[in-house]
């Protein structure tokens, strides 16, 4: 029996959430993101804004040039996270086989649900729209690759102007290669700008063109990626739905509105980031051995430096001290910083071997757990440990 995979993508998610809070925004060109005079970028934009050429990741200053009356709304990521969780809960009520791949996307394995795929999709779209006032597009196929591309095709083929597409595309089992064949080659997973340019040089413009090349020749040209290209072009993708992912790293980073040269400001930022990384580690009962610093200069040159600690840690002071040491190894006095970030990897369960001499550190850890609980319940500003 062929699998049935449903891919759901919430249309213009951030903007759609903002419209639930302020319905007067509907139909107007607006964008969620940073201010144009502070190097802001477009995180999401309404369909009215997209009709004017505005796109996600575009500098907000350019977006303003394209649309002088563009409404700019600062992002509210906690709110978006709350709406995302409501959608994911709705999906998990349908089936436990849900793989969330981003804040606004998920795959579902609906093979064992008795309703027809079309009925399931329409009920989902309608339910999310009626209950949460969010539009969505859906693709359904026998695997994740084709289901996701089906969603993209449904969005692009929508005839609606200045409105969410509400796309719904179903690819019957056995029609995967036929469905993919006429589509542009760069819609296929694994075809980035470099691969796309090379394919064009070879006269390969559609996914069907890729499928027509012998697998061996594609391997000779692109290595193992060539084998994946050939399989994907034929609509072959055997990856399962993954309901849980192992946490590999936790990080925080900050892009400054104005380049920072002040040592105290940089260290204060590192301290706040270290606190948040450590808090997330403790919340998930994890600890990490490798502390990484990310830093970007005013000319956009970006460096990363890391060091591995003797033992795993979930302590914000230790993460902070290590990050500051790493910064001092790469930063010249008074050197301007555009972005700075801290991360911890090599993550696993914390190792706590309490001995007679560890009583102080164990007491400190328990105190930090109490602080975490209070901040989680009453907000981050309710209590702080003394510096």
C-alpha positions as CSV (number, residue, x, y, z in Angstrom):
1,X,0.0,0.0,0.0
2,X,1.4,3.4,-1.0
3,X,1.9,6.0,1.7
4,X,-0.2,9.2,1.8
5,X,1.8,12.2,2.9
6,X,0.2,15.6,3.5
7,X,2.3,18.8,3.5
8,X,0.7,21.9,5.1
9,X,2.1,25.4,4.8
10,X,0.5,28.4,6.5
11,X,0.2,31.2,4.0
12,X,2.1,34.4,4.8
13,X,2.0,33.2,8.4
14,X,3.3,36.2,10.3
15,X,1.1,38.5,8.4
16,X,-1.9,36.3,8.7
17,X,-1.4,36.3,12.5
18,X,-1.2,40.1,12.5
19,X,-4.4,40.2,10.6
20,X,-6.1,38.2,13.3
21,X,-5.1,40.9,15.8
22,X,-5.9,43.8,13.4
23,X,-8.4,42.9,10.7
24,X,-8.1,46.4,9.1
25,X,-4.7,45.2,7.7
26,X,-6.5,42.8,5.3
27,X,-6.0,43.7,1.7
28,X,-3.3,46.3,2.5
29,X,0.4,46.2,1.6
30,X,2.2,45.6,4.9
31,X,5.3,43.8,6.1
32,X,6.5,42.2,9.3
33,X,10.1,43.0,10.0
34,X,12.7,45.6,11.1
35,X,12.7,49.3,10.5
36,X,14.3,50.5,7.2
37,X,16.6,53.0,9.0
38,X,17.9,50.2,11.2
39,X,19.0,47.6,8.6
40,X,15.7,45.9,9.0
41,X,14.6,43.1,6.6
42,X,11.2,41.8,5.5
43,X,10.4,38.7,7.6
44,X,7.0,38.3,5.9
45,X,4.8,40.4,3.7
46,X,1.1,40.5,2.8
47,X,-0.1,39.4,-0.6
48,X,-0.9,43.0,-1.5
49,X,2.7,43.8,-0.8
50,X,3.9,40.8,-2.9
51,X,1.9,42.1,-5.9
52,X,4.2,45.1,-5.7
53,X,7.4,43.0,-5.9
54,X,8.1,42.9,-2.2
55,X,9.5,39.6,-0.9
56,X,10.7,38.0,2.3
57,X,14.4,38.6,3.2
58,X,14.4,41.8,1.2
59,X,15.9,44.9,2.9
60,X,13.1,46.9,4.3
61,X,14.7,50.1,2.8
62,X,14.2,48.6,-0.6
63,X,10.6,47.5,0.2
64,X,9.8,51.1,1.1
65,X,11.2,52.3,-2.2
66,X,8.9,49.8,-4.0
67,X,5.8,50.9,-1.9
68,X,6.0,54.2,-0.2
69,X,2.9,53.6,1.8
70,X,4.0,50.2,3.1
71,X,2.9,49.5,6.6
72,X,5.7,48.1,8.7
73,X,4.9,46.0,11.8
74,X,7.6,44.8,14.3
75,X,7.6,41.0,14.7
76,X,5.9,39.4,17.7
77,X,7.6,36.0,17.8
78,X,6.0,34.9,21.0
79,X,2.6,35.4,19.5
80,X,3.5,33.6,16.3
81,X,4.8,30.7,18.4
82,X,1.5,30.5,20.2
83,X,-0.5,30.4,17.0
84,X,1.9,27.8,15.5
85,X,1.4,25.5,18.5
86,X,-2.3,25.8,18.2
87,X,-2.1,24.6,14.5
88,X,0.3,21.8,15.4
89,X,-2.0,20.6,18.2
90,X,-4.8,20.5,15.7
91,X,-2.6,18.4,13.3
92,X,-1.7,16.0,16.1
93,X,-5.3,15.5,17.0
94,X,-5.7,14.2,13.5
95,X,-2.7,11.8,13.6
96,X,0.4,11.4,15.9
97,X,2.6,11.1,12.7
98,X,3.3,14.8,12.4
99,X,6.7,16.2,11.5
100,X,7.0,19.9,12.1
101,X,9.7,21.4,9.9
102,X,9.3,25.1,10.7
103,X,7.1,27.4,12.6
104,X,4.5,27.3,9.8
105,X,5.1,24.0,8.0
106,X,4.5,20.3,8.8
107,X,4.3,16.9,7.2
108,X,1.6,14.4,8.2
109,X,1.3,10.7,7.4
110,X,-2.4,10.2,6.8
111,X,-2.1,6.7,5.3
112,X,-4.2,5.1,8.0
113,X,-7.0,7.7,8.1
114,X,-10.2,6.4,6.5
115,X,-11.4,9.7,4.9
116,X,-10.2,10.5,1.4
117,X,-7.1,12.7,1.1
118,X,-9.2,15.5,-0.5
119,X,-11.7,15.4,2.4
120,X,-8.9,15.5,5.0
121,X,-7.2,18.4,3.3
122,X,-10.4,20.5,3.0
123,X,-11.4,19.8,6.6
124,X,-8.0,20.9,7.8
125,X,-8.0,24.0,5.7
126,X,-11.5,24.9,6.8
127,X,-10.9,24.1,10.4
128,X,-7.7,26.2,10.7
129,X,-9.4,29.1,8.9
130,X,-12.6,29.0,10.9
131,X,-11.1,28.4,14.3
132,X,-7.8,30.3,14.1
133,X,-8.5,32.6,11.1
134,X,-5.3,31.5,9.3
135,X,-5.1,30.5,5.6
136,X,-3.1,27.5,4.5
137,X,-2.0,25.6,1.4
138,X,-1.7,21.8,1.2
139,X,0.0,19.3,-1.1
140,X,-0.6,15.5,-0.9
141,X,1.5,12.8,-2.5
142,X,3.0,9.4,-1.8
143,X,6.2,11.0,-0.3
144,X,7.5,14.2,1.4
145,X,9.4,15.5,-1.6
146,X,6.5,15.5,-4.0
147,X,4.0,16.6,-1.4
148,X,6.0,19.7,-0.6
149,X,6.5,20.6,-4.3
150,X,2.8,20.0,-4.8
151,X,2.1,22.7,-2.2
152,X,4.4,25.1,-4.0
153,X,2.7,24.4,-7.3
154,X,-0.7,25.0,-5.7
155,X,0.4,28.4,-4.3
156,X,1.9,29.5,-7.7
157,X,-1.0,28.5,-9.7
158,X,-3.5,30.4,-7.6
159,X,-5.5,33.0,-9.6
160,X,-6.3,35.1,-6.5
161,X,-4.8,38.6,-6.4
162,X,-3.9,40.3,-3.1
163,X,-5.2,37.2,-1.2
164,X,-3.8,34.0,0.2
165,X,-3.8,31.2,-2.4
166,X,-5.5,28.4,-0.3
167,X,-3.8,26.0,-2.6
168,X,-4.7,22.3,-2.7
169,X,-2.8,19.9,-5.0
170,X,-3.1,16.2,-4.9
171,X,-0.7,13.9,-6.8
172,X,-2.0,10.4,-7.3
173,X,0.4,7.5,-6.5
174,X,2.2,6.5,-9.6
175,X,2.0,10.0,-11.2
176,X,5.0,11.5,-9.3
177,X,7.4,11.7,-12.2
178,X,4.7,12.8,-14.6
179,X,3.7,15.6,-12.2
180,X,7.3,16.8,-11.7
181,X,8.4,16.6,-15.3
182,X,7.3,20.0,-16.6
183,X,8.4,21.9,-13.5
184,X,11.5,24.1,-13.5
185,X,14.6,22.2,-12.4
186,X,15.3,24.6,-9.5
187,X,12.0,23.5,-7.8
188,X,13.7,20.2,-7.0
189,X,15.3,19.7,-3.6
190,X,19.1,19.7,-3.9
191,X,19.2,22.2,-6.8
192,X,20.7,25.3,-5.4
193,X,22.1,28.3,-7.4
194,X,25.4,26.6,-8.4
195,X,23.7,23.3,-9.4
196,X,21.0,25.2,-11.3
197,X,23.6,27.1,-13.3
198,X,25.5,23.9,-14.1
199,X,22.2,22.2,-15.2
200,X,21.4,25.2,-17.5
201,X,24.9,24.9,-19.1
202,X,24.0,21.3,-19.9
203,X,20.7,22.3,-21.4
204,X,18.7,20.9,-18.5
205,X,15.8,23.2,-17.6
206,X,13.0,21.0,-16.2
207,X,12.8,18.2,-13.7
208,X,11.8,16.0,-16.7
209,X,15.1,16.9,-18.3
210,X,17.0,15.6,-15.2
211,X,15.0,12.4,-15.2
212,X,15.9,11.8,-18.9
213,X,19.6,11.8,-18.1
214,X,21.3,8.5,-17.2
215,X,21.9,8.2,-13.5
216,X,25.5,7.3,-14.1
217,X,26.2,10.5,-16.0
218,X,24.6,12.6,-13.3
219,X,26.8,10.9,-10.7
220,X,29.9,11.6,-12.8
221,X,28.9,15.3,-13.1
222,X,27.6,15.9,-9.5
223,X,28.9,13.1,-7.4
224,X,26.5,11.5,-4.9
225,X,24.2,14.6,-5.3
226,X,23.7,13.4,-8.9
227,X,22.2,10.1,-7.6
228,X,19.8,12.1,-5.4
229,X,18.9,14.4,-8.4
230,X,18.1,11.4,-10.5
231,X,15.9,9.7,-7.8
232,X,14.2,12.9,-6.9
233,X,13.5,13.8,-10.5
234,X,11.7,10.4,-10.8
235,X,9.6,11.3,-7.6
236,X,11.4,8.8,-5.4
237,X,11.7,9.7,-1.7
238,X,11.6,7.1,1.0
239,X,12.2,9.2,4.0
240,X,9.8,8.6,6.9
241,X,7.9,11.1,9.0
242,X,10.2,12.1,11.9
243,X,8.1,13.1,14.9
244,X,11.1,14.0,17.2
245,X,14.5,15.4,16.5
246,X,17.6,15.2,18.7
247,X,18.7,18.6,19.9
248,X,22.2,19.2,18.5
249,X,22.8,22.8,19.5
250,X,21.2,25.8,21.2
251,X,22.2,29.3,20.3
252,X,21.3,33.0,20.5
253,X,22.5,35.9,18.3
254,X,21.9,39.6,18.0
255,X,22.3,41.9,15.0
256,X,22.8,45.5,16.2
257,X,20.9,48.4,14.7
258,X,24.2,50.4,14.7
259,X,27.7,48.8,14.8
260,X,29.0,48.4,18.4
261,X,32.5,49.2,19.5
262,X,31.9,49.4,23.2
263,X,33.3,46.5,25.2
264,X,30.7,46.7,28.0
265,X,27.8,46.6,25.5
266,X,29.2,43.6,23.8
267,X,29.9,41.8,27.1
268,X,26.4,42.7,28.3
269,X,24.9,41.2,25.1
270,X,27.0,38.0,25.5
271,X,25.8,37.7,29.1
272,X,22.1,37.9,28.2
273,X,22.6,35.4,25.4
274,X,24.5,33.0,27.7
275,X,21.7,33.2,30.2
276,X,19.1,32.4,27.6
277,X,21.1,29.5,26.1
278,X,21.7,28.1,29.6
279,X,18.0,28.5,30.5
280,X,17.0,26.5,27.4
281,X,19.5,23.8,28.3
282,X,18.2,23.5,31.9
283,X,14.5,23.6,30.7
284,X,15.2,20.5,28.5
285,X,17.4,18.9,31.1
286,X,20.4,19.1,28.8
287,X,24.0,20.3,29.0
288,X,26.7,20.9,26.4
289,X,30.5,20.6,26.1
290,X,31.3,23.0,23.2
291,X,30.8,26.7,23.4
292,X,30.8,28.6,20.1
293,X,31.1,32.3,19.4
294,X,29.8,33.9,16.2
295,X,30.8,37.4,15.4
296,X,30.3,39.6,12.3
297,X,32.3,42.8,11.5
298,X,30.9,45.9,9.9
299,X,32.2,44.7,6.4
300,X,30.0,41.5,6.8
301,X,33.0,39.3,7.4
302,X,31.8,36.6,9.8
303,X,33.9,34.4,12.1
304,X,33.1,31.5,14.3
305,X,35.3,30.2,17.1
306,X,34.6,27.4,19.6
307,X,36.2,25.6,22.5
308,X,35.4,22.3,24.2
309,X,35.1,22.3,27.9
310,X,36.4,19.5,30.2
311,X,32.8,18.7,31.3
312,X,29.3,19.5,30.0
313,X,27.7,22.6,31.4
314,X,24.3,24.3,31.7
315,X,25.7,27.2,33.7
316,X,25.3,30.7,32.2
317,X,28.4,32.1,34.0
318,X,30.6,29.4,32.5
319,X,29.1,29.8,29.0
320,X,29.5,33.6,29.3
321,X,33.2,33.5,30.5
322,X,34.1,31.1,27.7
323,X,32.3,33.3,25.1
324,X,34.2,36.4,26.3
325,X,37.5,34.6,26.1
326,X,36.7,33.5,22.5
327,X,35.8,37.1,21.6
328,X,39.0,38.5,22.9
329,X,41.0,36.1,20.7
330,X,39.6,37.5,17.5
331,X,38.5,41.1,18.2
332,X,40.9,44.0,17.9
333,X,40.5,46.9,20.4
334,X,37.7,49.2,19.3
335,X,36.8,46.9,16.3
336,X,33.1,47.5,15.2
337,X,30.7,44.5,15.6
338,X,27.6,44.1,13.5
339,X,26.4,40.8,15.0
340,X,27.4,38.6,17.9
341,X,26.1,35.3,19.1
342,X,26.7,32.4,21.5
343,X,25.9,28.7,21.1
344,X,26.4,25.4,22.8
345,X,26.7,22.1,21.1
346,X,27.8,18.6,22.0
347,X,24.5,18.3,23.9
348,X,23.4,15.5,26.1
349,X,22.1,14.7,29.5
350,X,23.8,16.6,32.2
351,X,26.4,14.7,34.3
352,X,26.1,15.4,38.0
353,X,28.4,13.5,40.3
354,X,28.0,15.1,43.7
355,X,31.0,14.7,46.1
356,X,31.8,16.2,49.4
357,X,33.5,19.2,47.8
358,X,30.6,19.8,45.3
359,X,28.0,20.9,47.8
360,X,28.4,24.5,46.9
361,X,27.9,24.0,43.2
362,X,24.9,21.7,43.8
363,X,23.3,24.4,46.0
364,X,23.9,26.9,43.3
365,X,22.4,24.7,40.7
366,X,19.2,24.1,42.8
367,X,19.0,27.9,43.4
368,X,19.2,28.5,39.6
369,X,16.4,25.9,39.1
370,X,14.1,27.9,41.5
371,X,15.0,31.1,39.6
372,X,14.2,29.4,36.3
373,X,10.8,28.3,37.6
374,X,9.9,31.7,38.9
375,X,10.9,33.4,35.6
376,X,9.0,30.9,33.6
377,X,5.8,31.5,35.7
378,X,6.0,35.3,36.3
379,X,8.3,36.6,33.5
380,X,12.1,37.1,33.0
381,X,12.2,40.3,35.0
382,X,10.6,39.0,38.2
383,X,13.9,37.9,39.8
384,X,17.6,37.8,38.9
385,X,20.6,36.3,40.6
386,X,23.2,38.9,41.8
387,X,26.1,39.4,39.4
